[in-house]
């Protein structure tokens, strides 16, 4: 299933022709001094620390497995202007971070804490990241099986792939202003992916097919009418009416 324009998150910003990561050198040996001053050296230092903490990229894919950030309790080092915008693009002090490898590195050490804030976390520092909506985008949805045996697998813009189920639940929010539905899937920890509009449409098509009896009977509401929703991971995920 093709991703829509929401996934074009690594292109350079025409208003900022010089991406934030362009002048940065590859991580140097030794530990650079970390500064919360919001300078390129601060971003370079975070990249170095993240590279030391994260796993090596998977052979041939360039994708890093998530680091064990849940095991680390470093001091909070401030907010230096990192943000993830609603389209999934990563920015540093108003300039896009245009290198997918650097974004993937940062994503591998991302953590959302109980305070509702999202951070880059290494064993020695914790940096706040402003997130406009969800840190990941769901850009591909595949279905295997049918009815109660169906499994829906979601892939994200940063290389994660999870099967919707008890460990990776699906939830919905109503979009302010439009009343449209926004589906989210838990990826890891408290980090979620929001489905792009194209994938939301695909999800609704699966739900409508099930409701029409093309797949299998869905659970009934108290009114006795079939609930609109999807099966995945042995669970039925109702779509709010």
C-alpha positions in Angstrom: 0.0 0.0 0.0 1.5 3.3 -1.1 2.3 6.1 1.4 0.8 9.5 0.8 2.5 12.9 0.9 2.5 12.8 4.8 5.5 10.5 4.5 7.7 13.0 2.6 9.5 13.9 5.7 13.2 13.9 4.7 13.2 16.6 2.0 14.9 19.9 2.4 12.8 22.9 3.4 12.8 25.4 0.6 12.7 28.2 3.2 15.7 26.7 4.9 17.9 25.5 2.0 20.6 24.4 4.4 19.4 21.5 6.5 20.4 21.6 10.2 22.6 18.5 9.9 24.5 19.6 6.8 27.5 21.3 8.6 27.8 18.5 11.1 30.7 16.1 10.8 30.4 12.4 11.5 30.6 11.6 15.3 34.1 12.1 16.5 36.1 9.8 18.8 35.8 10.7 22.5 32.8 12.4 24.1 32.0 15.9 22.9 30.8 18.4 25.4 27.0 18.5 25.5 25.5 21.9 25.6 21.8 22.9 25.9 22.7 26.2 24.1 21.0 25.1 20.9 24.2 25.3 18.8 25.2 22.8 16.0 27.8 21.4 18.5 25.0 20.4 20.8 23.3 18.4 18.0 26.6 16.9 17.1 27.1 15.8 20.7 23.7 14.2 20.9 24.3 12.4 17.7 27.6 11.1 19.1 26.0 10.0 22.3 23.1 8.4 20.5 25.5 6.6 18.2 27.4 5.2 21.1 24.2 4.0 22.9 22.2 2.7 19.9 22.7 -0.7 18.2 24.5 -1.0 14.9 22.3 -0.7 11.8 20.8 -4.0 10.5 22.9 -5.3 7.7 21.8 -4.1 4.4 18.9 -2.0 5.7 20.5 0.9 7.6 17.7 0.5 10.2 18.7 0.5 13.9 17.0 -1.6 16.5 15.7 0.5 19.4 18.1 1.0 22.2 17.2 -0.2 25.8 16.1 3.4 26.8 13.7 2.0 29.4 16.8 0.9 31.4 18.4 4.3 31.6 17.8 7.1 34.1 20.1 10.0 33.0 19.8 13.6 34.1 17.6 16.0 32.1 19.8 18.3 30.0 17.1 20.7 28.7 15.3 21.6 25.5 17.6 22.6 22.6 15.0 23.0 19.9 14.4 19.5 18.6 10.9 18.8 17.2 8.9 16.3 15.3 6.3 18.0 13.2 2.9 16.6 12.3 4.1 15.3 9.0 6.8 13.2 10.8 9.7 15.4 9.8 12.4 16.1 12.4 13.6 19.7 12.9 16.4 21.5 14.8 15.9 25.1 15.7 13.8 25.8 12.6 15.8 23.8 10.1 14.9 20.3 8.9 17.2 17.4 9.7 17.5 16.1 6.2 19.7 13.0 6.7 17.6 9.8 7.1 20.5 8.1 8.9 20.6 10.8 11.6 16.8 10.8 12.0 16.9 7.0 12.3 19.7 7.2 14.9 17.7 9.7 17.0 14.5 7.6 16.7 16.3 4.6 18.1 16.9 6.4 21.4 13.5 8.1 21.6 11.3 7.6 24.7 8.0 9.0 26.0 7.9 9.3 29.8 5.0 9.2 32.3 5.0 13.0 32.3 3.7 12.9 28.7 6.9 14.4 27.3 9.1 12.8 24.7 12.9 12.7 25.0 16.1 11.6 23.3 17.7 9.3 25.9 21.2 8.0 26.3 22.9 6.6 29.4 24.3 10.0 30.2 21.7 12.6 29.1 18.0 13.2 28.4 17.0 15.9 25.9 13.4 17.1 25.3 11.8 16.7 21.9 8.7 18.6 21.0 6.2 16.4 19.2 3.3 17.9 17.4 1.2 14.7 17.3 2.9 11.3 17.2 6.6 10.6 16.7 6.0 8.1 13.9 3.8 7.8 10.9 2.1 4.6 9.8 2.7 4.5 6.1 1.9 0.9 5.1 -0.8 -1.6 6.3 -1.0 -5.2 5.3 -3.7 -7.8 6.2 -3.1 -11.5 6.5 -5.9 -14.0 7.1 -9.5 -13.1 7.7 -12.1 -12.7 10.4 -10.9 -13.5 13.9 -7.7 -14.9 12.4 -6.8 -11.7 10.7 -3.6 -9.9 11.4 -2.9 -6.3 10.4 0.7 -5.3 10.2 1.7 -1.6 10.3 5.0 -0.3 9.0 6.2 3.2 10.0 8.2 5.9 8.2 11.2 5.0 10.3 11.4 1.3 9.6 9.3 -0.2 12.5 6.9 -3.0 11.7 4.4 -4.2 14.3 1.3 -6.5 14.2 -1.8 -4.8 15.8 -2.7 -6.8 18.9 -2.5 -6.8 22.6 1.1 -5.6 22.6 0.6 -3.1 19.9 -3.0 -1.8 20.4 -5.0 0.3 18.0 -6.9 3.4 19.3 -8.8 6.3 17.7 -9.0 10.0 18.4 -11.4 12.5 16.9 -9.7 15.3 15.0 -10.6 18.7 16.3 -12.4 20.9 13.8 -13.2 18.2 11.3 -14.5 15.4 13.4 -12.5 12.9 11.4 -10.9 9.8 13.0 -7.2 9.6 13.7 -6.0 6.0 14.3 -2.9 5.4 16.4 -0.9 2.2 17.0 1.5 1.7 19.9 4.9 1.0 18.6 7.1 0.6 21.7 7.1 1.9 25.2 4.6 4.9 25.1 5.6 5.8 21.5 2.8 5.7 18.9 2.4 5.9 15.1 -0.4 7.9 13.6 -1.7 6.4 10.4 -1.5 8.6 7.4 -4.7 9.6 5.6 -4.1 6.9 3.0 -3.6 4.2 5.6 -6.6 5.4 7.6 -8.7 5.0 4.4 -7.3 1.4 4.0 -8.1 0.6 7.6 -11.7 1.8 7.1 -12.0 -0.2 4.0 -11.1 -3.3 6.0 -13.6 -2.4 8.6 -16.4 -1.8 6.1 -15.7 -5.1 4.3 -16.0 -6.9 7.6 -19.2 -5.1 8.5 -20.7 -6.1 5.1 -20.0 -9.7 5.8 -17.2 -10.1 3.3 -14.9 -11.4 6.0 -16.7 -12.6 9.2 -19.4 -11.4 11.6 -18.3 -8.7 13.9 -19.3 -8.3 17.5 -22.7 -6.7 18.0 -23.4 -3.5 19.8 -26.0 -3.3 22.6 -28.5 -2.3 19.9 -27.9 -5.6 18.2 -26.3 -3.9 15.2 -22.9 -5.1 14.1 -20.1 -2.9 15.4 -17.8 -1.3 12.8 -14.2 -2.3 13.4 -11.4 -4.6 12.5 -10.0 -7.9 13.8 -6.3 -8.2 14.5 -4.2 -10.3 16.8 -7.3 -12.2 18.0 -9.0 -9.0 19.2 -11.7 -6.9 17.7 -10.9 -3.2 17.5 -14.1 -1.1 17.2 -14.1 2.1 15.2 -15.9 4.9 17.1 -19.3 5.7 15.5 
